[in-house]
Amino acid sequence: MSESQAVDALERLGLSKYEARVFIALQKLGQGTARDVSQISDVPRSQVYGTAENLEARGLIEVQQSNPILYRPIEAEEAKSRLQASFVSDQETAFDYIETVRAKFGDGDEEREDIWTVHGREAIDGRVVRLLRDAKTSVLFAVRDEALLADDVETALIETANEGVEVTVLSQDEQARNRVASAGLTAIEPPAPMRYEERSGRALVVDGDTVLLSVLGEQMRPDAGQETAIWSADTGFAVILVQLIEGWLGSTDGTSAL
């Protein structure tokens, strides 16, 4: 790891750029004056004093009121513990407030026709997993290619089925069907002959009122990593889209969205 990467990491833990540079400089020096720190940290000498005060307030350095003033860092392991504890505390404070705000200013029972867009393979995998965990009665998961069947999605499908939910996986990809069938899930091949749309990805229907539908990017390959999905739950849009998907997946007229 380079020093610039270490500085960036310390910034993510809550230090300013100057604080991170001064702290690292003192780790190199063992102890030093503002002049010493400035010479190896690229922090202006005039800025070292205030930065050092901030680090002292955080409990990360010690200050000797001599002439000139000397600064000394605490041990790296102790600093690590303090920064981690501070990060966790700040995180809890922030999200406690966020939860309070959501409860206070949420939409309550107001009906909403929300349609959400998710970009990227991993983000879509995560949304599919969360929707599967909310399933109560039935799940239909259609996947174009085994490459789109992530391990965590497969695990969520299995866990959902084990909770008594009816889970059906539909794919023209024999490898995908064999993979889920070996895990005890119901795997079905669409009625033949069925045609893939060039950019189709996967579809998920949960409990008849929640839907996710994805398409691939311009490269149009399941392994290309470019995928975009829309999803909606408990909306009129979701109900209509579910009906369309079920019609496509159950069609025998030679066309299919997947």
GIGI-V770365 format. One record per residue. N is the residue number from 1. RES is the residue in three letters. SS is DSSP state (H for helix, E for strand, - for the rest). OMEGA is omega in degrees with one decimal (NA if undefined). NEAR is the number of other ideal C-beta (glycine too) atoms within 12 Angstrom. Layout:
N&RES&SS&OMEGA&NEAR ; N&RES&SS&OMEGA&NEAR
//
This chain:
1&MET&-&178.2&10 ; 2&SER&-&179.1&9 ; 3&GLU&H&-180.0&20 ; 4&SER&H&176.7&15 ; 5&GLN&H&177.8&13 ; 6&ALA&H&177.5&22 ; 7&VAL&H&179.0&26 ; 8&ASP&H&-179.5&17 ; 9&ALA&H&178.3&21 ; 10&LEU&H&175.5&33 ; 11&GLU&H&179.2&21 ; 12&ARG&H&176.9&18 ; 13&LEU&-&172.7&27 ; 14&GLY&-&177.8&26 ; 15&LEU&-&171.1&30 ; 16&SER&-&-179.6&21 ; 17&LYS&H&178.9&24 ; 18&TYR&H&179.3&30 ; 19&GLU&H&179.4&35 ; 20&ALA&H&-178.8&34 ; 21&ARG&H&179.6&33 ; 22&VAL&H&-179.2&44 ; 23&PHE&H&178.4&45 ; 24&ILE&H&178.6&36 ; 25&ALA&H&179.6&37 ; 26&LEU&H&174.7&38 ; 27&GLN&H&177.3&30 ; 28&LYS&H&-174.5&20 ; 29&LEU&H&-170.4&25 ; 30&GLY&-&169.3&18 ; 31&GLN&E&-178.7&24 ; 32&GLY&E&177.1&31 ; 33&THR&-&177.4&26 ; 34&ALA&H&179.0&32 ; 35&ARG&H&179.1&21 ; 36&ASP&H&-177.9&25 ; 37&VAL&H&-177.9&40 ; 38&SER&H&-176.0&27 ; 39&GLN&H&-176.4&19 ; 40&ILE&H&-175.4&22 ; 41&SER&H&-174.7&32 ; 42&ASP&-&173.7&20 ; 43&VAL&-&179.3&31 ; 44&PRO&-&-177.6&18 ; 45&ARG&H&-178.7&25 ; 46&SER&H&-179.2&14 ; 47&GLN&H&-177.2&22 ; 48&VAL&H&-174.5&36 ; 49&TYR&H&-179.5&24 ; 50&GLY&H&178.7&19 ; 51&THR&H&178.9&35 ; 52&ALA&H&177.2&40 ; 53&GLU&H&178.5&20 ; 54&ASN&H&179.4&24 ; 55&LEU&H&177.0&38 ; 56&GLU&H&179.1&25 ; 57&ALA&H&176.7&17 ; 58&ARG&-&-179.3&30 ; 59&GLY&-&-176.1&20 ; 60&LEU&-&175.8&36 ; 61&ILE&E&175.0&37 ; 62&GLU&E&-175.9&23 ; 63&VAL&E&174.9&28 ; 64&GLN&E&-176.5&16 ; 65&GLN&-&178.4&10 ; 66&SER&-&177.9&13 ; 67&ASN&-&3.2&8 ; 68&PRO&-&179.4&20 ; 69&ILE&-&178.0&24 ; 70&LEU&E&178.1&23 ; 71&TYR&E&179.3&37 ; 72&ARG&E&-178.6&27 ; 73&PRO&E&171.6&33 ; 74&ILE&-&-179.7&25 ; 75&GLU&-&-175.5&17 ; 76&ALA&H&-178.1&19 ; 77&GLU&H&177.9&12 ; 78&GLU&H&177.9&17 ; 79&ALA&H&178.2&29 ; 80&LYS&H&179.7&20 ; 81&SER&H&-178.4&17 ; 82&ARG&H&179.7&26 ; 83&LEU&H&178.0&29 ; 84&GLN&H&179.6&18 ; 85&ALA&H&179.2&18 ; 86&SER&H&179.4&22 ; 87&PHE&H&-179.7&22 ; 88&VAL&H&-179.9&16 ; 89&SER&H&179.0&15 ; 90&ASP&H&179.0&18 ; 91&GLN&H&179.6&17 ; 92&GLU&H&178.9&14 ; 93&THR&H&-177.9&14 ; 94&ALA&H&-174.7&15 ; 95&PHE&H&170.4&14 ; 96&ASP&H&178.7&14 ; 97&TYR&H&179.6&15 ; 98&ILE&H&178.8&15 ; 99&GLU&H&177.6&14 ; 100&THR&H&180.0&13 ; 101&VAL&H&179.6&12 ; 102&ARG&H&-179.0&13 ; 103&ALA&H&-175.1&12 ; 104&LYS&H&-172.6&11 ; 105&PHE&H&178.9&12 ; 106&GLY&-&-175.3&13 ; 107&ASP&-&178.6&12 ; 108&GLY&-&-176.9&10 ; 109&ASP&-&-179.1&6 ; 110&GLU&-&-178.7&9 ; 111&GLU&-&-180.0&10 ; 112&ARG&-&176.2&17 ; 113&GLU&-&-174.8&17 ; 114&ASP&-&173.5&18 ; 115&ILE&-&-174.6&22 ; 116&TRP&E&177.3&25 ; 117&THR&E&178.9&19 ; 118&VAL&E&-178.8&28 ; 119&HIS&E&173.6&19 ; 120&GLY&-&-174.7&20 ; 121&ARG&H&-176.0&30 ; 122&GLU&H&179.5&18 ; 123&ALA&H&178.7&22 ; 124&ILE&H&174.8&37 ; 125&ASP&H&-179.1&33 ; 126&GLY&H&179.2&22 ; 127&ARG&H&177.6&37 ; 128&VAL&H&-179.8&43 ; 129&VAL&H&-179.2&29 ; 130&ARG&H&178.1&24 ; 131&LEU&H&178.0&39 ; 132&LEU&H&-178.9&38 ; 133&ARG&H&178.7&22 ; 134&ASP&-&-176.2&24 ; 135&ALA&-&-179.4&33 ; 136&LYS&-&-173.7&18 ; 137&THR&-&-172.9&18 ; 138&SER&E&176.8&24 ; 139&VAL&E&170.3&40 ; 140&LEU&E&-179.5&41 ; 141&PHE&E&179.3&48 ; 142&ALA&E&-176.9&42 ; 143&VAL&E&-175.8&45 ; 144&ARG&-&-170.7&38 ; 145&ASP&-&-179.5&29 ; 146&GLU&H&179.5&25 ; 147&ALA&H&179.7&25 ; 148&LEU&H&179.9&39 ; 149&LEU&-&-178.0&39 ; 150&ALA&-&-178.5&30 ; 151&ASP&H&-177.8&18 ; 152&ASP&H&175.4&21 ; 153&VAL&H&178.3&40 ; 154&GLU&H&178.4&31 ; 155&THR&H&179.7&21 ; 156&ALA&H&176.7&35 ; 157&LEU&H&179.9&42 ; 158&ILE&H&-179.7&28 ; 159&GLU&H&178.5&22 ; 160&THR&H&178.2&37 ; 161&ALA&H&179.9&27 ; 162&ASN&H&177.9&17 ; 163&GLU&-&176.5&18 ; 164&GLY&-&178.2&13 ; 165&VAL&-&177.4&27 ; 166&GLU&E&-176.0&23 ; 167&VAL&E&177.4&35 ; 168&THR&E&176.8&32 ; 169&VAL&E&-177.1&45 ; 170&LEU&E&178.0&37 ; 171&SER&-&171.9&39 ; 172&GLN&-&179.6&27 ; 173&ASP&-&-177.2&27 ; 174&GLU&H&179.0&15 ; 175&GLN&H&178.6&20 ; 176&ALA&H&179.9&35 ; 177&ARG&H&-179.8&27 ; 178&ASN&H&-178.4&17 ; 179&ARG&H&-178.6&27 ; 180&VAL&H&178.8&35 ; 181&ALA&H&179.0&24 ; 182&SER&-&177.3&14 ; 183&ALA&-&176.5&25 ; 184&GLY&-&179.6&17 ; 185&LEU&-&176.1&35 ; 186&THR&E&-178.8&23 ; 187&ALA&E&-174.8&32 ; 188&ILE&E&171.8&27 ; 189&GLU&-&179.6&23 ; 190&PRO&-&176.9&34 ; 191&PRO&-&-178.4&19 ; 192&ALA&-&-5.6&14 ; 193&PRO&-&178.0&14 ; 194&MET&-&-172.9&26 ; 195&ARG&-&172.8&19 ; 196&TYR&-&164.8&26 ; 197&GLU&-&-170.3&19 ; 198&GLU&-&-174.2&17 ; 199&ARG&-&-180.0&23 ; 200&SER&E&-179.6&33 ; 201&GLY&E&-179.4&42 ; 202&ARG&E&179.1&47 ; 203&ALA&E&178.6&42 ; 204&LEU&E&174.4&50 ; 205&VAL&E&-178.0&42 ; 206&VAL&E&174.7&38 ; 207&ASP&-&176.7&25 ; 208&GLY&-&-178.9&24 ; 209&ASP&-&178.1&25 ; 210&THR&E&-174.6&37 ; 211&VAL&E&171.1&40 ; 212&LEU&E&-178.3&43 ; 213&LEU&E&-177.0&44 ; 214&SER&E&173.8&40 ; 215&VAL&E&178.8&31 ; 216&LEU&E&-179.5&32 ; 217&GLY&-&-173.5&21 ; 218&GLU&-&-179.9&13 ; 219&GLN&-&171.1&14 ; 220&MET&-&174.5&19 ; 221&ARG&-&-179.3&19 ; 222&PRO&-&-178.2&32 ; 223&ASP&-&-174.8&18 ; 224&ALA&-&177.7&20 ; 225&GLY&-&179.0&22 ; 226&GLN&-&-177.1&22 ; 227&GLU&E&176.8&39 ; 228&THR&E&-179.1&27 ; 229&ALA&E&166.7&34 ; 230&ILE&E&175.7&27 ; 231&TRP&E&-179.6&36 ; 232&SER&E&-178.5&31 ; 233&ALA&E&174.8&30 ; 234&ASP&-&178.5&22 ; 235&THR&-&175.4&21 ; 236&GLY&H&178.1&18 ; 237&PHE&H&-179.0&23 ; 238&ALA&H&-179.1&31 ; 239&VAL&H&180.0&21 ; 240&ILE&H&-178.7&19 ; 241&LEU&H&176.1&29 ; 242&VAL&H&-180.0&31 ; 243&GLN&H&178.7&18 ; 244&LEU&H&-179.0&21 ; 245&ILE&H&179.7&35 ; 246&GLU&H&176.7&24 ; 247&GLY&H&178.2&18 ; 248&TRP&H&-175.1&30 ; 249&LEU&H&-178.9&35 ; 250&GLY&-&-175.5&23 ; 251&SER&-&176.8&20 ; 252&THR&-&-175.7&14 ; 253&ASP&-&174.8&14 ; 254&GLY&-&176.8&12 ; 255&THR&-&178.3&20 ; 256&SER&-&175.8&30 ; 257&ALA&-&-178.2&29 ; 258&LEU&-&NA&44
//
